[in-house]
């Protein structure tokens, strides 16, 4: 991706969060900041994995940004990471994983920092005034996303 590419050159982002309020606020955060052309939301980690499996079956690109919650109702964040790592690297290589957590989950989030697939850890809910720096990081990463 060229240095002159706009932030909208990130084609697709997905958000995975079983908390409806957090899912909505994350969606609004990404939409208002213009992070990507398409934003797909899932309240189920298993549905998100099925979505990614469908992308593989159809030989389509994975979403560029994947925001996922540490605890989902159907699977844990660790389980989502394990499932994500099973996909061939040619599918997942241009995806950036962003972990979303509530402040009380700091010890588990620190354990998950050991996963090199996680680019950024953000506190929920995502707020424009507190997460602007993180969005700057995402913006700088866009040049690595093709």
Secondary structure as UniProt FT lines:
FT   TURN            3..4
FT   HELIX           7..9
FT   STRAND          12..16
FT   HELIX           20..33
FT   STRAND          38..42
FT   HELIX           45..57
FT   TURN            58..59
FT   STRAND          65..69
FT   HELIX           77..86
FT   HELIX           89..92
FT   TURN            93..94
FT   STRAND          96..101
FT   HELIX           103..105
FT   HELIX           106..112
FT   TURN            113..114
FT   TURN            116..117
FT   STRAND          118..123
FT   HELIX           128..141
FT   HELIX           142..144
//
